[in-house]
Amino acid sequence: TADRDKLIEGVKTLAKIETIRKLHIGVPASTEKRDVVDNSWQVSELMFFDDEAGQKVYQDHPVHQAFVKNYSHLWSKVLVYDVVEV
């Protein structure tokens, strides 16, 4: 729990990046267990950008780089789903 809370603290710092339009941080819900529900993770972040250029700014931003440097010891696996709205 302490590591999860520390990671959430770190994710919140990413909100300072100007090209992130919205940042949603979550943990698994305690809903009914079903075969289609993946509860194998601890913390999620959902970020919205205006465009791919904004996402690129995020990738290279010093705040993001500091987040990776200071908090990467708290995760063993990262999954990224880059999507565009249809």
N, C-alpha and C positions, 0 to 999 in steps of 0.2 A: 504493500500500500504506500509506503514512503517513497519508493522508487517511482511508482505511478504518479503520485502527487508532484514529485520533482519534475517528471517529464511534462506533465500538464503545465506546470509553472513555466518551463522552457518554451513550450508551444505558444503560450500566451504572448511571449516576447515577439513572436513573428508578426503580430498585429501591427507593429510599428512600421512595417514595410508598406510604403505608400501605394503600391500597385495591388495589394490585397484588398478587394472590395468588401469581402465578408469572410470571416473565419469562424468556423463552428468546430468546437472541441467536444468529443463525446467519449463515453465508456459504454461497455455492453449493457443493454437493458436486461432487466430480470423478467423478461417475458417467457412464455411457455417454450420449452425446448422442442424444436422441430427439426427434421432432417435438412431443411432448406436454410436454417439459420446458422451462421458461422460465429461462434463465440470464442474463437481461438486467439483473439487479440485483446489488448488491454486499453489502448488509447487510440482514438481516431481524430483526424483533422480533415476538415473539408474546407477548401479555399476556393474563392471565386475571384477571377480576374476578368478584366474587360476584353483581353485578347492575349494571344501567345507572346507578344512582346512584353506584356506585363508579367507574365509567368517567367520569362527569361530574366527580367529585372530581379524578381524574387530569388531565382536560383543563384545569381551572382552577388546578391546584396550582402553587405557586411553583417547585418543582423542574422541572416540565414546562415552564413558561414560560421558565425560565433555560436549559434544554436547547435550546429552539427559538432563543432569542436567541444562544446561544454556539456552536451547532453547525450551524445551518441553512445556512451557507455551504458545507457539505460535501456537500449533496445538490442534485440538479437536478430530481428528481421523487420524489414520495411517493405510494404507493398504500396505501389503508386498506381492509380488509375487516372490517367490524363484523359479528359473527355471534353467535347465541345457540344453545346446545345444544338438540338436539331428541331 
